[in-house]
Amino acid sequence: ILPGWRFSYDNNKLIISVFGGPVAQDYRLTPNDPTSRLRGFYIGGELSADIWFQPTAQTMAAINATLATIGPTGSLRTAFGVRVFDKAFIGPELEELWCGNFEELQFGAHLTGLRTQALEWSAAGGWSLTSDQRQGPYMRLGVNVKY
């Protein structure tokens, strides 16, 4: 849980959210990874930012970034989309995740902004490549409560 601030401009066409605070992570590696520098329990700080830009009612672009002092670890995601059936945005996404000496690159597609009452849903899936020479599918499902 990170407290933060949300700044909205031009009738919500541009929304910038910034979050920060303490973070605790416990690294238990199964199976064992002898090359990993991260093992055990750590406490540090984390900063996160989200930028949502909707230049027209039918298009969107988003950038999400996170950086933690542990490792360091972080992620950077970009997504673009077009509105379908006046319900949600669909389009490509690209994300890089890193943690110590590990990196993962994800190429895929997302569905963002599907609203059902106070809930806003998102989903994504695609193909993942890692620095330890593994590859395979990835999936993500998210839900936010909108007040």
C-alpha positions, 0 to 999 in steps of 0.5 A, a space after each residue: 500500500 503506497 500513499 500518493 497524489 493524483 493530478 488531473 488536467 483538461 477534464 481527465 484527458 491527462 491524469 498523473 498519479 505519484 505514489 511513494 513509501 516504505 516497502 518490505 520484500 521477502 525473497 525465497 527462491 524455489 528452485 534455488 538460484 545460486 546467481 541471485 543476489 537477493 535472498 531473505 527479508 528486506 525493507 526499503 523505499 518505493 516510488 511509483 508513477 502512472 500517466 494516463 493520456 486520452 487525446 481523444 475519446 477513442 484513444 489512450 496511452 499509458 505509462 506506468 513505472 515503479 522503482 524500489 531501493 531493494 535490489 534495485 527492483 522496478 518496472 516500466 510499462 507502456 500501453 496504447 489503445 483504441 476504444 471498442 464497443 464504447 466499453 474499454 480500450 484494447 491495444 498493444 503493451 510492452 513491459 520490462 521488469 527487473 530485480 537484481 540481476 534478473 530482467 523480463 521483457 513482456 510483449 502483449 495486448 491489453 484490455 483496459 478500463 472496462 467498468 462495472 459499477 464501482 469497479 474498473 477491470 483490466 487484463 493483459 496477456 502475451 509473450 515473456 522473455 527473461 534474462 535467464 533464457 526462459 520464455 513463455 506466456 504471461 497473463 495479468 488481471 487487475 481491478 480498481 475501485 473507483 469512487 
